[in-house]
Amino acid sequence: MADDDIERLLREVNAMNTPVSGGKSVEQSRSQDVTKADESSGGAGGRLAFAVGSGVVLGGAGWFFGLMMPFVGSFSSGVGAALGAFTASLIAGPPRWFSS
């Protein structure tokens, strides 16, 4: 590799690491983008709605599969799946692709 190529690459890396216009660094602008995305996703209201929806859907699926399995009650399977899905999605929240 020639010295000119190395110098050019170093200039590009330095330009990427220097503050962006407006006095903000790249990391600060990225953190502000993440904050804006969190605010636009609906906050706790969106998390609760997603948890209720996933609890209902997976509770229905658990009930259906409980009908198909021998020696397992469909009601207990449905309730267990609904509570598990509700709790897990309430803690984790909706995925990013779901809110966009």
MODELLER restraints for C-alpha pairs under 7 A, 6 or more apart:
rsr = mdl.restraints
at = mdl.atoms
rsr.add(forms.Gaussian(group=physical.xy_distance, feature=features.Distance(at['CA:18:A'], at['CA:25:A']), mean=6.91, stdev=0.5))
rsr.add(forms.Gaussian(group=physical.xy_distance, feature=features.Distance(at['CA:19:A'], at['CA:25:A']), mean=4.18, stdev=0.5))
rsr.add(forms.Gaussian(group=physical.xy_distance, feature=features.Distance(at['CA:19:A'], at['CA:26:A']), mean=6.37, stdev=0.5))
rsr.add(forms.Gaussian(group=physical.xy_distance, feature=features.Distance(at['CA:20:A'], at['CA:26:A']), mean=6.32, stdev=0.5))
rsr.add(forms.Gaussian(group=physical.xy_distance, feature=features.Distance(at['CA:41:A'], at['CA:99:A']), mean=5.71, stdev=0.5))
rsr.add(forms.Gaussian(group=physical.xy_distance, feature=features.Distance(at['CA:47:A'], at['CA:90:A']), mean=6.12, stdev=0.5))
rsr.add(forms.Gaussian(group=physical.xy_distance, feature=features.Distance(at['CA:47:A'], at['CA:93:A']), mean=5.05, stdev=0.5))
rsr.add(forms.Gaussian(group=physical.xy_distance, feature=features.Distance(at['CA:47:A'], at['CA:94:A']), mean=6.04, stdev=0.5))
rsr.add(forms.Gaussian(group=physical.xy_distance, feature=features.Distance(at['CA:48:A'], at['CA:90:A']), mean=6.26, stdev=0.5))
rsr.add(forms.Gaussian(group=physical.xy_distance, feature=features.Distance(at['CA:50:A'], at['CA:94:A']), mean=6.14, stdev=0.5))
rsr.add(forms.Gaussian(group=physical.xy_distance, feature=features.Distance(at['CA:51:A'], at['CA:86:A']), mean=4.78, stdev=0.5))
rsr.add(forms.Gaussian(group=physical.xy_distance, feature=features.Distance(at['CA:51:A'], at['CA:89:A']), mean=4.96, stdev=0.5))
rsr.add(forms.Gaussian(group=physical.xy_distance, feature=features.Distance(at['CA:51:A'], at['CA:90:A']), mean=5.08, stdev=0.5))
rsr.add(forms.Gaussian(group=physical.xy_distance, feature=features.Distance(at['CA:52:A'], at['CA:86:A']), mean=6.04, stdev=0.5))
rsr.add(forms.Gaussian(group=physical.xy_distance, feature=features.Distance(at['CA:54:A'], at['CA:85:A']), mean=6.07, stdev=0.5))
rsr.add(forms.Gaussian(group=physical.xy_distance, feature=features.Distance(at['CA:54:A'], at['CA:86:A']), mean=6.35, stdev=0.5))
rsr.add(forms.Gaussian(group=physical.xy_distance, feature=features.Distance(at['CA:55:A'], at['CA:82:A']), mean=4.24, stdev=0.5))
rsr.add(forms.Gaussian(group=physical.xy_distance, feature=features.Distance(at['CA:55:A'], at['CA:83:A']), mean=6.42, stdev=0.5))
rsr.add(forms.Gaussian(group=physical.xy_distance, feature=features.Distance(at['CA:55:A'], at['CA:85:A']), mean=4.97, stdev=0.5))
rsr.add(forms.Gaussian(group=physical.xy_distance, feature=features.Distance(at['CA:55:A'], at['CA:86:A']), mean=4.57, stdev=0.5))
rsr.add(forms.Gaussian(group=physical.xy_distance, feature=features.Distance(at['CA:56:A'], at['CA:82:A']), mean=6.08, stdev=0.5))
rsr.add(forms.Gaussian(group=physical.xy_distance, feature=features.Distance(at['CA:58:A'], at['CA:81:A']), mean=5.89, stdev=0.5))
rsr.add(forms.Gaussian(group=physical.xy_distance, feature=features.Distance(at['CA:58:A'], at['CA:82:A']), mean=5.72, stdev=0.5))
rsr.add(forms.Gaussian(group=physical.xy_distance, feature=features.Distance(at['CA:58:A'], at['CA:85:A']), mean=6.58, stdev=0.5))
rsr.add(forms.Gaussian(group=physical.xy_distance, feature=features.Distance(at['CA:59:A'], at['CA:78:A']), mean=4.49, stdev=0.5))
rsr.add(forms.Gaussian(group=physical.xy_distance, feature=features.Distance(at['CA:59:A'], at['CA:79:A']), mean=6.06, stdev=0.5))
rsr.add(forms.Gaussian(group=physical.xy_distance, feature=features.Distance(at['CA:59:A'], at['CA:81:A']), mean=4.92, stdev=0.5))
rsr.add(forms.Gaussian(group=physical.xy_distance, feature=features.Distance(at['CA:59:A'], at['CA:82:A']), mean=3.95, stdev=0.5))
rsr.add(forms.Gaussian(group=physical.xy_distance, feature=features.Distance(at['CA:60:A'], at['CA:78:A']), mean=6.04, stdev=0.5))
rsr.add(forms.Gaussian(group=physical.xy_distance, feature=features.Distance(at['CA:62:A'], at['CA:77:A']), mean=5.20, stdev=0.5))
rsr.add(forms.Gaussian(group=physical.xy_distance, feature=features.Distance(at['CA:62:A'], at['CA:78:A']), mean=4.31, stdev=0.5))
rsr.add(forms.Gaussian(group=physical.xy_distance, feature=features.Distance(at['CA:62:A'], at['CA:81:A']), mean=5.45, stdev=0.5))
rsr.add(forms.Gaussian(group=physical.xy_distance, feature=features.Distance(at['CA:63:A'], at['CA:74:A']), mean=4.77, stdev=0.5))
rsr.add(forms.Gaussian(group=physical.xy_distance, feature=features.Distance(at['CA:63:A'], at['CA:75:A']), mean=5.98, stdev=0.5))
rsr.add(forms.Gaussian(group=physical.xy_distance, feature=features.Distance(at['CA:63:A'], at['CA:77:A']), mean=5.52, stdev=0.5))
rsr.add(forms.Gaussian(group=physical.xy_distance, feature=features.Distance(at['CA:63:A'], at['CA:78:A']), mean=3.94, stdev=0.5))
rsr.add(forms.Gaussian(group=physical.xy_distance, feature=features.Distance(at['CA:64:A'], at['CA:74:A']), mean=6.86, stdev=0.5))
rsr.add(forms.Gaussian(group=physical.xy_distance, feature=features.Distance(at['CA:66:A'], at['CA:72:A']), mean=6.06, stdev=0.5))
rsr.add(forms.Gaussian(group=physical.xy_distance, feature=features.Distance(at['CA:66:A'], at['CA:73:A']), mean=5.81, stdev=0.5))
rsr.add(forms.Gaussian(group=physical.xy_distance, feature=features.Distance(at['CA:66:A'], at['CA:74:A']), mean=3.88, stdev=0.5))
rsr.add(forms.Gaussian(group=physical.xy_distance, feature=features.Distance(at['CA:66:A'], at['CA:77:A']), mean=5.45, stdev=0.5))
rsr.add(forms.Gaussian(group=physical.xy_distance, feature=features.Distance(at['CA:67:A'], at['CA:74:A']), mean=5.08, stdev=0.5))
